[in-house]
Amino acid sequence: MSDSAPSRLGESLKGLADSGLATVQTRLELFAVELKEEKLRAGSFLFETVLAALFVGFGIVFLLVFITVLLWESHRLLAFGLATAALLVAGVWFASRAATRLRSGSRLFASSLAELAQDREALRHRE
């Protein structure tokens, strides 16, 4: 009887640990789903922000055209050249920043979920 009691206790502890890890894994998966939803919301916000920036950008371009027309008789080529250079430099700079952020990506909680699955599997194999 003394041999079976520690054996049952060990099995009970393993079952309890497995249940605990399953609960933690479920919670992390739920958190990951909620985070994906938040990511979609942030994407929508980003889209609207890009549209706002686009319209502001068009406003800046039309302002630069207005200034160029205003200076048409004296310095029109200088106004066109400076406006073009400024807009191209800003565009390339922001495009490179966006590409860098896109390449970095995100694997949120992937390693944590994998570790919890390995822990559960290790507990199952010990039985």
Beta strands, then each sheet from edge to edge (+ up, - down):
end
